[in-house]
Amino acid sequence: MLEMGQSKPWPEELKTLTGEDKMDATAMLDYFAPLKKWLDEQNKGQASGWQEAK
């Protein structure tokens, strides 16, 4: 795919290879859902590093 992407836009080549012209992160979100749930529980009530503390 990388070689093909040199001559055409990558979404066109993605469609050639997969039949889809858009990518979807659903599988990754599903895979990491247990980790996210655990992290959300561990960080409950705490401000994120980029948010102001209350």
Jmol script that loads the backbone (N, CA, C; Angstrom):
load data "model"
ATOM      1  N   MET A   1       0.825  -1.189   0.000  1.00  0.00           N
ATOM      2  CA  MET A   1       0.000   0.000   0.000  1.00  0.00           C
ATOM      3  C   MET A   1       0.868   1.252   0.000  1.00  0.00           C
ATOM      4  N   LEU A   2       1.974   1.233   0.738  1.00  0.00           N
ATOM      5  CA  LEU A   2       2.831   2.416   0.775  1.00  0.00           C
ATOM      6  C   LEU A   2       3.370   2.742  -0.618  1.00  0.00           C
ATOM      7  N   GLU A   3       3.767   1.724  -1.338  1.00  0.00           N
ATOM      8  CA  GLU A   3       4.278   1.952  -2.684  1.00  0.00           C
ATOM      9  C   GLU A   3       3.181   2.509  -3.594  1.00  0.00           C
ATOM     10  N   MET A   4       1.979   1.951  -3.488  1.00  0.00           N
ATOM     11  CA  MET A   4       0.869   2.438  -4.312  1.00  0.00           C
ATOM     12  C   MET A   4       0.518   3.871  -3.941  1.00  0.00           C
ATOM     13  N   GLY A   5       0.649   4.220  -2.666  1.00  0.00           N
ATOM     14  CA  GLY A   5       0.297   5.552  -2.191  1.00  0.00           C
ATOM     15  C   GLY A   5       1.205   6.651  -2.699  1.00  0.00           C
ATOM     16  N   GLN A   6       2.324   6.274  -3.304  1.00  0.00           N
ATOM     17  CA  GLN A   6       3.211   7.291  -3.857  1.00  0.00           C
ATOM     18  C   GLN A   6       2.621   7.909  -5.114  1.00  0.00           C
ATOM     19  N   SER A   7       1.783   7.174  -5.822  1.00  0.00           N
ATOM     20  CA  SER A   7       1.248   7.678  -7.080  1.00  0.00           C
ATOM     21  C   SER A   7      -0.205   8.128  -6.983  1.00  0.00           C
ATOM     22  N   LYS A   8      -0.944   7.662  -5.988  1.00  0.00           N
ATOM     23  CA  LYS A   8      -2.346   8.019  -5.821  1.00  0.00           C
ATOM     24  C   LYS A   8      -2.598   8.392  -4.367  1.00  0.00           C
ATOM     25  N   PRO A   9      -3.642   9.148  -4.105  1.00  0.00           N
ATOM     26  CA  PRO A   9      -3.985   9.457  -2.706  1.00  0.00           C
ATOM     27  C   PRO A   9      -4.269   8.171  -1.929  1.00  0.00           C
ATOM     28  N   TRP A  10      -3.850   8.131  -0.673  1.00  0.00           N
ATOM     29  CA  TRP A  10      -3.976   6.909   0.111  1.00  0.00           C
ATOM     30  C   TRP A  10      -5.413   6.434   0.280  1.00  0.00           C
ATOM     31  N   PRO A  11      -6.435   7.337   0.363  1.00  0.00           N
ATOM     32  CA  PRO A  11      -7.794   6.802   0.495  1.00  0.00           C
ATOM     33  C   PRO A  11      -8.229   5.964  -0.720  1.00  0.00           C
ATOM     34  N   GLU A  12      -7.756   6.334  -1.906  1.00  0.00           N
ATOM     35  CA  GLU A  12      -8.077   5.542  -3.102  1.00  0.00           C
ATOM     36  C   GLU A  12      -7.453   4.156  -3.005  1.00  0.00           C
ATOM     37  N   GLU A  13      -6.220   4.078  -2.560  1.00  0.00           N
ATOM     38  CA  GLU A  13      -5.539   2.796  -2.436  1.00  0.00           C
ATOM     39  C   GLU A  13      -6.133   1.962  -1.304  1.00  0.00           C
ATOM     40  N   LEU A  14      -6.553   2.622  -0.237  1.00  0.00           N
ATOM     41  CA  LEU A  14      -7.213   1.904   0.847  1.00  0.00           C
ATOM     42  C   LEU A  14      -8.479   1.239   0.330  1.00  0.00           C
ATOM     43  N   LYS A  15      -9.235   1.956  -0.494  1.00  0.00           N
ATOM     44  CA  LYS A  15     -10.458   1.384  -1.075  1.00  0.00           C
ATOM     45  C   LYS A  15     -10.123   0.208  -1.987  1.00  0.00           C
ATOM     46  N   THR A  16      -9.039   0.308  -2.734  1.00  0.00           N
ATOM     47  CA  THR A  16      -8.621  -0.791  -3.607  1.00  0.00           C
ATOM     48  C   THR A  16      -8.318  -2.046  -2.791  1.00  0.00           C
ATOM     49  N   LEU A  17      -7.645  -1.868  -1.666  1.00  0.00           N
ATOM     50  CA  LEU A  17      -7.240  -3.012  -0.853  1.00  0.00           C
ATOM     51  C   LEU A  17      -8.352  -3.557   0.045  1.00  0.00           C
ATOM     52  N   THR A  18      -9.173  -2.652   0.612  1.00  0.00           N
ATOM     53  CA  THR A  18     -10.134  -3.088   1.623  1.00  0.00           C
ATOM     54  C   THR A  18     -11.589  -2.935   1.205  1.00  0.00           C
ATOM     55  N   GLY A  19     -11.844  -2.180   0.149  1.00  0.00           N
ATOM     56  CA  GLY A  19     -13.222  -1.903  -0.244  1.00  0.00           C
ATOM     57  C   GLY A  19     -13.813  -0.718   0.493  1.00  0.00           C
ATOM     58  N   GLU A  20     -13.060  -0.128   1.397  1.00  0.00           N
ATOM     59  CA  GLU A  20     -13.508   1.039   2.169  1.00  0.00           C
ATOM     60  C   GLU A  20     -12.547   2.188   1.918  1.00  0.00           C
ATOM     61  N   ASP A  21     -13.073   3.418   1.889  1.00  0.00           N
ATOM     62  CA  ASP A  21     -12.186   4.569   1.686  1.00  0.00           C
ATOM     63  C   ASP A  21     -11.988   5.382   2.961  1.00  0.00           C
ATOM     64  N   LYS A  22     -12.513   4.889   4.070  1.00  0.00           N
ATOM     65  CA  LYS A  22     -12.336   5.559   5.352  1.00  0.00           C
ATOM     66  C   LYS A  22     -11.846   4.540   6.371  1.00  0.00           C
ATOM     67  N   MET A  23     -11.091   5.015   7.347  1.00  0.00           N
ATOM     68  CA  MET A  23     -10.628   4.139   8.420  1.00  0.00           C
ATOM     69  C   MET A  23     -11.539   4.329   9.625  1.00  0.00           C
ATOM     70  N   ASP A  24     -11.623   3.317  10.446  1.00  0.00           N
ATOM     71  CA  ASP A  24     -12.494   3.331  11.610  1.00  0.00           C
ATOM     72  C   ASP A  24     -11.714   2.800  12.810  1.00  0.00           C
ATOM     73  N   ALA A  25     -11.758   3.506  13.910  1.00  0.00           N
ATOM     74  CA  ALA A  25     -11.003   3.111  15.098  1.00  0.00           C
ATOM     75  C   ALA A  25     -11.819   2.267  16.067  1.00  0.00           C
ATOM     76  N   THR A  26     -13.000   1.819  15.660  1.00  0.00           N
ATOM     77  CA  THR A  26     -13.873   1.066  16.554  1.00  0.00           C
ATOM     78  C   THR A  26     -13.190  -0.160  17.143  1.00  0.00           C
ATOM     79  N   ALA A  27     -12.456  -0.918  16.332  1.00  0.00           N
ATOM     80  CA  ALA A  27     -11.792  -2.121  16.842  1.00  0.00           C
ATOM     81  C   ALA A  27     -10.780  -1.776  17.934  1.00  0.00           C
ATOM     82  N   MET A  28     -10.047  -0.695  17.759  1.00  0.00           N
ATOM     83  CA  MET A  28      -9.069  -0.293  18.790  1.00  0.00           C
ATOM     84  C   MET A  28      -9.780   0.169  20.052  1.00  0.00           C
ATOM     85  N   LEU A  29     -10.857   0.924  19.903  1.00  0.00           N
ATOM     86  CA  LEU A  29     -11.614   1.378  21.064  1.00  0.00           C
ATOM     87  C   LEU A  29     -12.191   0.193  21.831  1.00  0.00           C
ATOM     88  N   ASP A  30     -12.703  -0.799  21.100  1.00  0.00           N
ATOM     89  CA  ASP A  30     -13.226  -2.009  21.745  1.00  0.00           C
ATOM     90  C   ASP A  30     -12.123  -2.761  22.480  1.00  0.00           C
ATOM     91  N   TYR A  31     -10.960  -2.890  21.854  1.00  0.00           N
ATOM     92  CA  TYR A  31      -9.838  -3.618  22.444  1.00  0.00           C
ATOM     93  C   TYR A  31      -9.388  -2.966  23.761  1.00  0.00           C
ATOM     94  N   PHE A  32      -9.306  -1.627  23.756  1.00  0.00           N
ATOM     95  CA  PHE A  32      -8.800  -0.917  24.922  1.00  0.00           C
ATOM     96  C   PHE A  32      -9.894  -0.497  25.908  1.00  0.00           C
ATOM     97  N   ALA A  33     -11.143  -0.879  25.667  1.00  0.00           N
ATOM     98  CA  ALA A  33     -12.247  -0.500  26.550  1.00  0.00           C
ATOM     99  C   ALA A  33     -12.022  -0.937  28.000  1.00  0.00           C
ATOM    100  N   PRO A  34     -11.564  -2.174  28.259  1.00  0.00           N
ATOM    101  CA  PRO A  34     -11.324  -2.544  29.667  1.00  0.00           C
ATOM    102  C   PRO A  34     -10.261  -1.667  30.334  1.00  0.00           C
ATOM    103  N   LEU A  35      -9.226  -1.321  29.617  1.00  0.00           N
ATOM    104  CA  LEU A  35      -8.192  -0.439  30.163  1.00  0.00           C
ATOM    105  C   LEU A  35      -8.762   0.941  30.441  1.00  0.00           C
ATOM    106  N   LYS A  36      -9.549   1.477  29.512  1.00  0.00           N
ATOM    107  CA  LYS A  36     -10.147   2.796  29.712  1.00  0.00           C
ATOM    108  C   LYS A  36     -11.065   2.798  30.922  1.00  0.00           C
ATOM    109  N   LYS A  37     -11.848   1.738  31.078  1.00  0.00           N
ATOM    110  CA  LYS A  37     -12.744   1.644  32.230  1.00  0.00           C
ATOM    111  C   LYS A  37     -11.931   1.655  33.523  1.00  0.00           C
ATOM    112  N   TRP A  38     -10.864   0.859  33.553  1.00  0.00           N
ATOM    113  CA  TRP A  38     -10.022   0.802  34.742  1.00  0.00           C
ATOM    114  C   TRP A  38      -9.380   2.164  35.023  1.00  0.00           C
ATOM    115  N   LEU A  39      -8.848   2.805  33.983  1.00  0.00           N
ATOM    116  CA  LEU A  39      -8.220   4.112  34.161  1.00  0.00           C
ATOM    117  C   LEU A  39      -9.228   5.155  34.637  1.00  0.00           C
ATOM    118  N   ASP A  40     -10.436   5.119  34.076  1.00  0.00           N
ATOM    119  CA  ASP A  40     -11.478   6.059  34.513  1.00  0.00           C
ATOM    120  C   ASP A  40     -11.786   5.866  35.993  1.00  0.00           C
ATOM    121  N   GLU A  41     -11.834   4.602  36.437  1.00  0.00           N
ATOM    122  CA  GLU A  41     -12.087   4.327  37.858  1.00  0.00           C
ATOM    123  C   GLU A  41     -10.932   4.814  38.732  1.00  0.00           C
ATOM    124  N   GLN A  42      -9.703   4.592  38.284  1.00  0.00           N
ATOM    125  CA  GLN A  42      -8.528   4.993  39.056  1.00  0.00           C
ATOM    126  C   GLN A  42      -8.415   6.511  39.159  1.00  0.00           C
ATOM    127  N   ASN A  43      -8.853   7.214  38.132  1.00  0.00           N
ATOM    128  CA  ASN A  43      -8.686   8.667  38.076  1.00  0.00           C
ATOM    129  C   ASN A  43      -9.945   9.435  38.463  1.00  0.00           C
ATOM    130  N   LYS A  44     -10.954   8.732  38.947  1.00  0.00           N
ATOM    131  CA  LYS A  44     -12.217   9.378  39.309  1.00  0.00           C
ATOM    132  C   LYS A  44     -11.973  10.487  40.328  1.00  0.00           C
ATOM    133  N   GLY A  45     -12.512  11.666  40.047  1.00  0.00           N
ATOM    134  CA  GLY A  45     -12.392  12.789  40.960  1.00  0.00           C
ATOM    135  C   GLY A  45     -11.096  13.558  40.858  1.00  0.00           C
ATOM    136  N   GLN A  46     -10.198  13.135  39.981  1.00  0.00           N
ATOM    137  CA  GLN A  46      -8.923  13.836  39.826  1.00  0.00           C
ATOM    138  C   GLN A  46      -8.950  14.670  38.549  1.00  0.00           C
ATOM    139  N   ALA A  47      -8.333  15.833  38.607  1.00  0.00           N
ATOM    140  CA  ALA A  47      -8.237  16.679  37.422  1.00  0.00           C
ATOM    141  C   ALA A  47      -7.178  16.126  36.481  1.00  0.00           C
ATOM    142  N   SER A  48      -7.415  16.263  35.195  1.00  0.00           N
ATOM    143  CA  SER A  48      -6.415  15.861  34.203  1.00  0.00           C
ATOM    144  C   SER A  48      -5.263  16.845  34.228  1.00  0.00           C
ATOM    145  N   GLY A  49      -4.133  16.454  33.689  1.00  0.00           N
ATOM    146  CA  GLY A  49      -2.948  17.302  33.690  1.00  0.00           C
ATOM    147  C   GLY A  49      -3.141  18.625  32.976  1.00  0.00           C
ATOM    148  N   TRP A  50      -4.055  18.680  32.020  1.00  0.00           N
ATOM    149  CA  TRP A  50      -4.231  19.909  31.261  1.00  0.00           C
ATOM    150  C   TRP A  50      -5.422  20.733  31.772  1.00  0.00           C
ATOM    151  N   GLN A  51      -6.110  20.241  32.793  1.00  0.00           N
ATOM    152  CA  GLN A  51      -7.230  20.985  33.354  1.00  0.00           C
ATOM    153  C   GLN A  51      -6.787  21.671  34.643  1.00  0.00           C
ATOM    154  N   GLU A  52      -7.420  22.795  34.926  1.00  0.00           N
ATOM    155  CA  GLU A  52      -7.111  23.479  36.175  1.00  0.00           C
ATOM    156  C   GLU A  52      -7.661  22.689  37.343  1.00  0.00           C
ATOM    157  N   ALA A  53      -6.897  22.635  38.413  1.00  0.00           N
ATOM    158  CA  ALA A  53      -7.390  21.991  39.621  1.00  0.00           C
ATOM    159  C   ALA A  53      -8.505  22.830  40.230  1.00  0.00           C
ATOM    160  N   LYS A  54      -9.474  22.159  40.797  1.00  0.00           N
ATOM    161  CA  LYS A  54     -10.623  22.881  41.400  1.00  0.00           C
ATOM    162  C   LYS A  54     -10.414  23.070  42.869  1.00  0.00           C
TER     163      LYS A  54
END
end "model"
wireframe off; spacefill off
backbone 0.3
color backbone group
